[in-house]
Amino acid sequence: MSMDDHAPGPLRVLVFGGALRIGSVNARLASLVARLVTEHGAIADLATMREFAMPPYDGDAEAAEGVPRGALALRDRLERADAFVISSPEYNASVPGVLKNAIDWVSRIRPQPFGTKHGLLVSASPSMMGANRGLWSLRVPLEHLGTRVYPDMFSLPRAYEAFTEDGRLTDSGLQQRLSQTVGAFLRLAEADAHYVCLRRRWYEFLGDSTQAPVIQRAEG
């Protein structure tokens, strides 16, 4: 048996835009990120929010009918991925309601999938801010659920004039920075997925613990 028989497979990354509108610039940015994921040697699973349709979260509806199919579909796609990328617009300086609603529904499933994933946040906007304020808001629920949100984020300003006909960015410097950000994120996610010596568990509450031997060594 050769050493290659034990070689880990390529990283699988779920990429989706956080807006419902078909012509959203964040859907275009998600498509570009998916292309970059592939160029860096990983497998991109490109999705849209329309694939995860679900009603506003309602505890009574959950008790009576269970979790909606759209939330279960998003959970399934997250579970099949090693990491995820969200390209999110900014609504009133915050996270879009449809995206926050999806996170809230999926968080009700046990085990909820966000706590085992690495996440990268990007955004596009016609404004000069590039929807950056919305990404800071989006970090809060994801980090609360245990996602290892990548420190660097990418925001694309003046997005309606930012794409070439083939879907890349007209600004070569921004294109390079986005590619570098995606590549660095994938290397971190791959290390966590394939190399046990780098694995760690994030605790939400004091007193949480795990029996993982690597963590025991680190905490000993």
C-alpha positions, 0 to 999 in steps of 0.5 A: 500500500502506497502513502498516496492511499491515505492522502486526504481528498480535496477540500469541499467548500460551499459558496453562496450569496446572501441575497434572493435577487437573481441579478445580485452583485453578491451572486456574481461575487459568489460565482467568482469566489467559487471559480477561485476555490476551484483554481486553488485546487478545492471543490466548490459547491455553488448555491443560491439563497433561492435553493434554501427557501424557508418562512420566517422563524416561528417557534410555534411553527417549528413545534407543530411542523418541524424544521422546513425543507429549505433549512434542512437542505442548507444543513445538508450542504453545510454538512457535506462541506469542509468550509463555507463562503458567504457573499452578503449584501448590506441592508441598513448597515447590517445583515440581510434578514433572509440570511439571518433567518436561514442561520436562525433556522439551521441553528435549531437543528441538532447537531447544528453544523456551523460549529464545525466549519471555517467560514469566509465572509465577502461582500459586494455593494454599489457603495464605496463601503462595499457592504463591509458593515454588514459583514461585521454584523454577520460575524456575530451569529456565526461566531456565536454558533462556533464557526471559525470566521476567517479574520480577513474579509473582502468587500467590493465597492462600486460593484455594478462596474467592478466585473469584466464580461468573463466574471472577474474583477476589472481592478487587477489589484482587487482581483489579486487580493481576493484570490490571495484571501481565498487561497489563504482561507483554504490553506487554513481550512485544509490544515484543520480538516486534514491535520489533526495536530492543528484541530481545536474546539471553540467553547461557548460556555465556561466548563465546556470540555472535550475528550479529544486527546489533542485538546487534552494535551494542549490544555494539560 
